[in-house]
Amino acid sequence: MAIIDPFKDGLGRGWKVFGGRHAGAQPLPERISCDVAIVGSGAGAGITAELLTQAGLDVLLIEEGPLKTSSDFHQLEREAYPQLYQESAGRKTADKAINILQGRCVGGSTTVNWTSSFRTPDDTLAYWQQHFGLKDCTLEALAPWFAQAERRLGIGPWLAPPNENNELLKRGADRLGIRAATIQRNVKGCWNLGSCGLGCPTNAKQSMLVTTIPAALERGARLLVETRAQAFEHDGSKVRWLDCVPVATDGSAASDRTVRVSAKHYVVAGGAINSPGLLLRSKAPDPHNRLGHRSFLHPVVASAAVFDQRVEGWAGAPQTIYSDHFLGVDPIDGPIGYKLEAPPIHPTVFATTMAGFGLEQTRQLKQFPHTHALLALLRDGFHPQSPGGRVRLRDDRTPLLDYPLTAFVMDGARRALLSMAELQFAAGAREVIPTHELARSYRSWDEAKREIAALPMKPQLTRVFSAHAMGGCGFAGEAKLGVVQPNGQHWQLENLSVHDGSLFPTSVGANPQLSIYGIVNRLASGLTHRLTGRTVSLA
Ligand SMILES: Cc1cc2nc3c(=O)[nH]c(=O)nc-3n(C[C@H](O)[C@H](O)[C@H](O)COP(=O)(O)OP(=O)(O)OC[C@H]3O[C@@H](n4cnc5c(N)ncnc54)[C@H](O)[C@@H]3O)c2cc1C
């Protein structure tokens, strides 16, 4: 079956893409004027660009990553991580205890994400209403915005049977009497390859790369690639212009040229960590010391298990089964809860996430085809002892996240390792290996229970990672509680809005992409109306 690459066709028809080294690249201009300049091209940026261009606004998207499309995606980790991810998929928190996966390419993290789609949970929204004055963040008020995003992005039930990696989550949960259910995905005509994290080679994933960004380009939007929004020039109440710089594939400055962008309105959608980083570099007003604070990750711990049968966790749709059982054991503001999912497992990511070295690691890698993995997403941000992290700037002005793994978080990590081991043994595992430097391979649930209970749950010893950066530019009903207003507009800079995952005042408690699509859909429709008086909705 022929795979149509929308960019090949679109660039041929005159789509305006500047910078970078892709086929059809045009040189970066020195000065650009537009109605709205959007920083980023990921989840929040894509939705915003589609809506603004629908109202006839002249939109400019600025993306620091490269333009890579389905023709470039070869299902190879060695190509995907350096080309498509922030810091080659090796972005770390300041103490190097957490590895963070974030996209850095046209389409942002949506180009490489794993397609799980959940609406924002009701208890999360209730917490935002109560603690952050976000009165309109109710399930009912957001439902139409989610429904539109779901329609636009093909979000629906995954009807194919789960791969064995996910089936084992269901099997173990059933045997323990724990509820597990099917995850909705944003795909159309999915080939069930399992390489979503390496860029979808068939364009089945309805990422921003194949949906909203092409729609915006078709309506005349301009896109700068391999170009970083460096800093806003402002007078404390209004942005005057935005300076951008060309960057190399590894993120370093490619030249000392500056591209100056003048717009009537600016939308920051560089994702968590990067968006607060840009506003910190710009010395944006921050009278209540909120900028960069309350950055969340859903810190993740994982557990591998070896089965007699082949599992082949790299093959077939990732994350199609989940269990929220352990999010409901305690109240949302009690001991930290966690969501269980079965992630895709590819050799490089597996080898770098699993603990251990030498002969033991060789033994584990030899069993790779028989290996199953579970992960637990810890729901951070709802308890006083879970204030998340803080973004600050390195000497070279790039953003860095300090995220202390407190005893409170690590208590959840231990409980999660225990729950996953129990479930894996219930599913028939012959051995279970938690991702902890001092863990061994355990042969029974009794042994695992005793040993995991005694593991020192310390940063660096416990392997922690995250693909869900959120917060840092939180929205709130009062200026003292957040960086931006409930409509996304900056509390102090009147012609600047934030439209991405950095808006969330806590973690979501579910995979965040649909929360961003739905909430930004509402904010971007509102912005379009304020700028043009026109009502728009997702195509
Ligand atoms: C491997 C992986 C798997 C995931 N799986 C899922 C999943 O299954 N389900 C789910 O719900 N979520 C998943 N996520 C998370 C989800 O994709 C993100 O939460 C979401 O895309 C974030 O949207 P955003 O708009 O905040 O930022 P992003 O989508 O990350 O986009 C931000 C973009 O802005 C660019 N940028 C940043 N700073 C600048 C700057 N200064 N100048 C120019 N450009 C800049 C970045 O390069 C990036 O392309 C996954 C993420 C990853 C990395």
The ligand as an SDF file (V2000), in Angstrom:
LIG
                    3D

 53 58  0  0  0  0  0  0  0  0999 V2000
    8.2240    8.8910   23.9930 C   0  0  0  0  0  0  0  0  0  0  0  0
    6.9680    9.5800   24.4240 C   0  0  0  0  0  0  0  0  0  0  0  0
    5.7990    8.8490   24.5630 C   0  0  0  0  0  0  0  0  0  0  0  0
    4.6340    9.4790   24.9680 C   0  0  0  0  0  0  0  0  0  0  0  0
    3.4610    8.7670   24.9970 N   0  0  0  0  0  0  0  0  0  0  0  0
    2.3070    9.3990   25.2790 C   0  0  0  0  0  0  0  0  0  0  0  0
    1.0620    8.7250   25.1950 C   0  0  0  0  0  0  0  0  0  0  0  0
    1.0040    7.5620   24.8150 O   0  0  0  0  0  0  0  0  0  0  0  0
   -0.0560    9.3990   25.5220 N   0  0  0  0  0  0  0  0  0  0  0  0
   -0.0230   10.6930   25.9570 C   0  0  0  0  0  0  0  0  0  0  0  0
   -1.0750   11.2330   26.3030 O   0  0  0  0  0  0  0  0  0  0  0  0
    1.1310   11.3600   26.0310 N   0  0  0  0  0  0  0  0  0  0  0  0
    2.2860   10.7630   25.6700 C   0  0  0  0  0  0  0  0  0  0  0  0
    3.4500   11.4530   25.6890 N   0  0  0  0  0  0  0  0  0  0  0  0
    3.4170   12.8590   26.1290 C   0  0  0  0  0  0  0  0  0  0  0  0
    2.7860   13.8040   25.1150 C   0  0  0  0  0  0  0  0  0  0  0  0
    3.2190   13.5250   23.8120 O   0  0  0  0  0  0  0  0  0  0  0  0
    3.1680   15.2190   25.5430 C   0  0  0  0  0  0  0  0  0  0  0  0
    2.6170   15.4400   26.8340 O   0  0  0  0  0  0  0  0  0  0  0  0
    2.6510   16.3110   24.6270 C   0  0  0  0  0  0  0  0  0  0  0  0
    3.0200   16.1250   23.2810 O   0  0  0  0  0  0  0  0  0  0  0  0
    3.2020   17.6570   25.1140 C   0  0  0  0  0  0  0  0  0  0  0  0
    2.6810   18.6660   24.2980 O   0  0  0  0  0  0  0  0  0  0  0  0
    3.2730   20.1220   24.3700 P   0  0  0  0  0  0  0  0  0  0  0  0
    2.5280   20.9430   23.4030 O   0  0  0  0  0  0  0  0  0  0  0  0
    3.3100   20.5330   25.7910 O   0  0  0  0  0  0  0  0  0  0  0  0
    4.8060   19.9530   23.9060 O   0  0  0  0  0  0  0  0  0  0  0  0
    5.4780   19.0990   22.7550 P   0  0  0  0  0  0  0  0  0  0  0  0
    4.4790   18.2380   22.0410 O   0  0  0  0  0  0  0  0  0  0  0  0
    6.6350   18.4100   23.3650 O   0  0  0  0  0  0  0  0  0  0  0  0
    5.9890   20.1880   21.7200 O   0  0  0  0  0  0  0  0  0  0  0  0
    6.9050   21.1900   22.0630 C   0  0  0  0  0  0  0  0  0  0  0  0
    7.7480   21.5300   20.8410 C   0  0  0  0  0  0  0  0  0  0  0  0
    8.3190   22.8200   21.0410 O   0  0  0  0  0  0  0  0  0  0  0  0
    9.6470   22.8230   20.5830 C   0  0  0  0  0  0  0  0  0  0  0  0
   10.3590   23.8760   21.3130 N   0  0  0  0  0  0  0  0  0  0  0  0
   10.6230   23.9140   22.6330 C   0  0  0  0  0  0  0  0  0  0  0  0
   11.2360   25.0620   22.9670 N   0  0  0  0  0  0  0  0  0  0  0  0
   11.3830   25.7530   21.8330 C   0  0  0  0  0  0  0  0  0  0  0  0
   11.9600   27.0190   21.5340 C   0  0  0  0  0  0  0  0  0  0  0  0
   12.4800   27.8080   22.4810 N   0  0  0  0  0  0  0  0  0  0  0  0
   11.9680   27.4260   20.2430 N   0  0  0  0  0  0  0  0  0  0  0  0
   11.4270   26.6560   19.2570 C   0  0  0  0  0  0  0  0  0  0  0  0
   10.8640   25.4450   19.5050 N   0  0  0  0  0  0  0  0  0  0  0  0
   10.8450   25.0100   20.7720 C   0  0  0  0  0  0  0  0  0  0  0  0
   10.1400   21.4310   20.8910 C   0  0  0  0  0  0  0  0  0  0  0  0
   11.2590   21.0980   20.0640 O   0  0  0  0  0  0  0  0  0  0  0  0
    8.9120   20.5830   20.5990 C   0  0  0  0  0  0  0  0  0  0  0  0
    8.9060   20.1540   19.2570 O   0  0  0  0  0  0  0  0  0  0  0  0
    4.6330   10.8580   25.2810 C   0  0  0  0  0  0  0  0  0  0  0  0
    5.8110   11.6020   25.1350 C   0  0  0  0  0  0  0  0  0  0  0  0
    6.9650   10.9700   24.6960 C   0  0  0  0  0  0  0  0  0  0  0  0
    8.2090   11.7880   24.5360 C   0  0  0  0  0  0  0  0  0  0  0  0
  1  2  1  0
  2  3  1  0
  2 52  2  0
  3  4  2  0
  4  5  1  0
  4 50  1  0
  5  6  2  0
  6  7  1  0
  6 13  1  0
  7  8  2  0
  7  9  1  0
  9 10  1  0
 10 11  2  0
 10 12  1  0
 12 13  2  0
 13 14  1  0
 14 15  1  0
 14 50  1  0
 15 16  1  0
 16 17  1  0
 16 18  1  0
 18 19  1  0
 18 20  1  0
 20 21  1  0
 20 22  1  0
 22 23  1  0
 23 24  1  0
 24 25  2  0
 24 26  1  0
 24 27  1  0
 27 28  1  0
 28 29  2  0
 28 30  1  0
 28 31  1  0
 31 32  1  0
 32 33  1  0
 33 34  1  0
 33 48  1  0
 34 35  1  0
 35 36  1  0
 35 46  1  0
 36 37  1  0
 36 45  1  0
 37 38  2  0
 38 39  1  0
 39 40  1  0
 39 45  2  0
 40 41  1  0
 40 42  2  0
 42 43  1  0
 43 44  2  0
 44 45  1  0
 46 47  1  0
 46 48  1  0
 48 49  1  0
 50 51  2  0
 51 52  1  0
 52 53  1  0
M  END
$$$$
